Amino acid sequence: MIEQTMELRGIPFPHLVSYLIECGGAAKSEVLPILVEGDRWQAVLLREETVTITSRFQVNAVFIHFSATDEDSFERLMKRFRVKVMRVGG
């Protein structure tokens, strides 16, 4: 079993659920914690917090726990998911 917990900032959790569905998963609930199950993998959106960057700038942080039955399934999911959450700085 491969497991990893990831913190993503600046992306609302409903978008992350959509991205996981686009990666082949199915959402099993609509409120946090949200379980999304795919073929040989699952992701649990654990919680969402507000993170203060400066005195005037705050962003959300979503914590997701990923698990997969094998390395190949995990790598395929991460490759597809990272493309979905990629943001261009500016």
C-alpha positions, 0 to 999 in steps of 0.5 A: 500500500502506497500512502501520501498526505498532501497540502494544496493551497489556493484551490477550493475543495470542490474543484479538487473533488472535480479533479479527482473525479476527472482522474477516474474517481467517484465521490462517496460523500459531499461534505468533509471528509470526502472520500473519492475512490478510483481503480486501485486508489482512493483520496480523502479530502480531510479538512480545509483551513485558512492560512495567513500569508501576510497580514492582508493575504490569506489562502485556503489549504486543503489536506488530502490523503492519497492511498493506492494498492501499488506503485503504478496506480499511485504514480498514474494518479499523481501524474494526472492529478498534478496536471489538474492542480498545476497553476502558473505563477505571475 
